[in-house]
Amino acid sequence: MAVLMGIYSLFEIWWIWTGNSYCEQILITINRNLYTPEFAHGWWPPLLWKGQVRSFAPEPSFFGIYAAFIIPFLWYRIFYENRKLEFVLLIYFVFMVFMTKARTATVIYFGEVACLILISLWLRYDN
């Protein structure tokens, strides 16, 4: 899921930074198939979310909720399989979390980092 969200977000980040119309058309085409924008609250979710990454999520704060499930699995793969690809994917995924500019996503991420540090210290010095 992290890889798919990352591929989608490549176009989204490029569109946010540059306003590229080709990326905009790709996102509109994909989002028309993902969402029914006129379904809830007038026009929610919008086809394009200006200035914030949301990837496949209906809104940027939902991306934080998805990330809360994905990031621990990426940490696990880094610690036990020690491959560089997972580390690069984790860095990119955390970058996407901050690109959401959503408080929910940021708070969840920092909460998970705090838990990771506390559990790591506890396991390290528990003997």
Phi, psi and chi 1 to 4 in degrees:
 res  aa     phi    psi   chi1   chi2   chi3   chi4
   1 MET       -  -37.9 -171.0   65.6  177.5      -
   2 ALA   -63.0  -38.4      -      -      -      -
   3 VAL   -66.4  -45.9  171.0      -      -      -
   4 LEU   -62.8  -43.6  -68.4  175.2      -      -
   5 MET   -64.8  -35.6  -68.0  174.9   87.5      -
   6 GLY   -66.8  -41.2      -      -      -      -
   7 ILE   -64.1  -46.6  -69.0  169.6      -      -
   8 TYR   -59.2  -42.9  175.8   92.6      -      -
   9 SER   -71.3  -19.4  -68.2      -      -      -
  10 LEU   -57.1  -48.8  -75.9  173.2      -      -
  11 PHE   -65.5  -39.4  -64.1  106.4      -      -
  12 GLU   -67.1  -44.9 -169.2  172.3   26.7      -
  13 ILE   -65.4  -42.3  -68.6  168.9      -      -
  14 TRP   -61.9  -40.4 -170.7 -106.4      -      -
  15 TRP   -65.8  -42.0  171.5   72.0      -      -
  16 ILE   -63.2  -44.1  -70.6  169.9      -      -
  17 TRP   -74.5  -37.3  -77.7  -11.1      -      -
  18 THR  -113.6  -20.6   65.4      -      -      -
  19 GLY    74.7   21.3      -      -      -      -
  20 ASN   -56.8  123.6 -173.8  -55.1      -      -
  21 SER   -72.1  -28.4   61.6      -      -      -
  22 TYR   -65.2  -45.6  179.6   70.3      -      -
  23 CYS   -64.1  -38.5  -69.6      -      -      -
  24 GLU   -60.2  -43.1 -178.7  178.5    1.6      -
  25 GLN   -67.2  -37.6  -70.8  -55.2  -46.0      -
  26 ILE   -62.2  -46.4  -69.2  171.8      -      -
  27 LEU   -64.1  -42.0  -66.6  170.8      -      -
  28 ILE   -62.4  -43.4  -72.3  172.2      -      -
  29 THR   -62.0  -45.5  -57.3      -      -      -
  30 ILE   -66.4  -45.4  -67.1  170.6      -      -
  31 ASN   -67.5  -29.6  -70.3  -15.1      -      -
  32 ARG   -62.7  -30.2  -79.2 -172.5 -176.5  142.4
  33 ASN   -87.3  -21.1  -65.8  -53.4      -      -
  34 LEU   -85.5  -39.2  -76.4  177.9      -      -
  35 TYR  -122.4  159.7  -48.1  113.5      -      -
  36 THR  -114.2   88.2  -52.0      -      -      -
  37 PRO   -60.2  -35.1  -18.3   27.4      -      -
  38 GLU   -82.2    7.5   60.5  -83.9   -6.9      -
  39 PHE   -73.3  -45.4  178.4   68.7      -      -
  40 ALA  -124.2  137.7      -      -      -      -
  41 HIS    54.9   42.1  -50.6  -66.8      -      -
  42 GLY    88.1  -71.8      -      -      -      -
  43 TRP  -148.6   66.9 -170.6  -94.0      -      -
  44 TRP  -128.5  137.8 -173.5   89.3      -      -
  45 PRO   -77.8  150.6   27.6  -32.3      -      -
  46 PRO   -66.9  154.9   21.0  -28.7      -      -
  47 LEU   -61.9  -40.0  -78.1  177.3      -      -
  48 LEU  -127.0  136.6  -61.4  173.0      -      -
  49 TRP  -102.8  111.0 -156.1  -78.6      -      -
  50 LYS   -69.1  125.2  -53.6  -88.6 -171.7 -144.8
  51 GLY    77.9    0.4      -      -      -      -
  52 GLN  -138.4  141.8  -66.6  177.1  -75.1      -
  53 VAL   -81.7  135.7  168.2      -      -      -
  54 ARG  -131.5  -11.4   70.4  171.6  178.7 -176.5
  55 SER    52.0 -127.8 -164.1      -      -      -
  56 PHE   -83.6   -8.0  -67.3  135.8      -      -
  57 ALA   -74.9  150.7      -      -      -      -
  58 PRO   -63.7  -30.4  -20.1   28.9      -      -
  59 GLU  -148.7  161.3   65.0 -179.9   54.6      -
  60 PRO   -57.3  -36.6  -28.0   36.4      -      -
  61 SER   -67.4  -29.4   61.5      -      -      -
  62 PHE   -66.5  -30.8  -71.5   10.5      -      -
  63 PHE   -58.6  -38.5 -178.1   90.2      -      -
  64 GLY   -61.6  -36.7      -      -      -      -
  65 ILE   -68.4  -42.4  -63.5  166.6      -      -
  66 TYR   -62.7  -42.3  -63.8  159.3      -      -
  67 ALA   -63.3  -32.4      -      -      -      -
  68 ALA   -60.7  -28.3      -      -      -      -
  69 PHE   -88.7  -32.7  -70.9  101.7      -      -
  70 ILE   -82.4  -42.5  -66.0  171.4      -      -
  71 ILE   -58.9  -43.5  -72.6  175.2      -      -
  72 PRO   -60.4  -33.7  -26.8   35.8      -      -
  73 PHE   -68.0  -36.9  -72.6  107.9      -      -
  74 LEU   -65.4  -41.7  -68.8  174.0      -      -
  75 TRP   -59.4  -45.4  -74.6  -22.5      -      -
  76 TYR   -57.4  -46.2  175.2   82.3      -      -
  77 ARG   -65.6  -35.1  -64.1 -155.8   45.7  169.4
  78 ILE   -67.9  -44.6  -71.8  169.4      -      -
  79 PHE   -70.9  -34.8  -69.1  137.8      -      -
  80 TYR  -101.8  -23.5  -70.9  103.8      -      -
  81 GLU  -109.4  -21.4  -64.4  179.9   13.5      -
  82 ASN    51.8   48.3 -159.0   16.4      -      -
  83 ARG  -103.1  143.7  -71.3 -167.4  -80.5 -178.1
  84 LYS   -69.5  -29.0  -58.8 -146.1 -174.7  -39.9
  85 LEU   -61.3  -42.6  178.4   63.1      -      -
  86 GLU   -65.3  -36.1  -81.1   84.0    6.3      -
  87 PHE   -65.8  -44.0 -175.6   72.9      -      -
  88 VAL   -63.2  -42.3  170.3      -      -      -
  89 LEU   -63.4  -40.0 -177.2   59.3      -      -
  90 LEU   -63.0  -45.5  175.7   67.3      -      -
  91 ILE   -60.3  -45.8  -64.3  -63.6      -      -
  92 TYR   -64.1  -40.4  177.5   56.8      -      -
  93 PHE   -67.1  -40.3 -157.9   74.7      -      -
  94 VAL   -65.8  -38.2  170.0      -      -      -
  95 PHE   -58.5  -42.2  171.2   71.5      -      -
  96 MET   -64.4  -37.0  -70.1 -177.6  -18.7      -
  97 VAL   -58.9  -44.7  166.7      -      -      -
  98 PHE   -72.8  -27.9  -73.3  105.2      -      -
  99 MET   -71.3  -15.2  -77.4  -69.0  -63.5      -
 100 THR   -67.3  -27.0   64.1      -      -      -
 101 LYS    56.0   27.9  -61.2  177.3 -173.5  170.4
 102 ALA  -103.6  131.9      -      -      -      -
 103 ARG   -61.2  -39.6  -68.3 -178.1  -55.6  -99.2
 104 THR   -57.8  -49.4  -54.5      -      -      -
 105 ALA   -63.1  -42.7      -      -      -      -
 106 THR   -67.5  -44.9  -53.1      -      -      -
 107 VAL   -64.9  -42.2  168.2      -      -      -
 108 ILE   -61.8  -43.4  -70.6  172.9      -      -
 109 TYR   -62.5  -48.7  174.3   70.3      -      -
 110 PHE   -64.8  -33.1  -76.5  127.9      -      -
 111 GLY   -63.7  -41.3      -      -      -      -
 112 GLU   -67.5  -38.2  -74.7 -175.0  -24.6      -
 113 VAL   -63.5  -42.7  168.9      -      -      -
 114 ALA   -61.2  -43.6      -      -      -      -
 115 CYS   -63.2  -41.5  -72.4      -      -      -
 116 LEU   -61.2  -44.3  174.7   68.8      -      -
 117 ILE   -65.1  -46.9  -68.9  169.1      -      -
 118 LEU   -63.1  -45.1  -69.1  173.4      -      -
 119 ILE   -66.5  -39.2  -68.7  170.5      -      -
 120 SER   -63.2  -43.8  -63.5      -      -      -
 121 LEU   -65.2  -40.6  -70.7  172.8      -      -
 122 TRP   -63.8  -44.4 -179.9   60.3      -      -
 123 LEU   -68.5  -33.2  -68.9  173.8      -      -
 124 ARG   -71.1  -42.0  172.3   82.8  167.8  123.6
 125 TYR  -109.1   17.5  -63.8  110.1      -      -
 126 ASP   -76.4  -18.9 -171.9   40.3      -      -
 127 ASN   -63.7      -  -61.1  -28.2      -      -
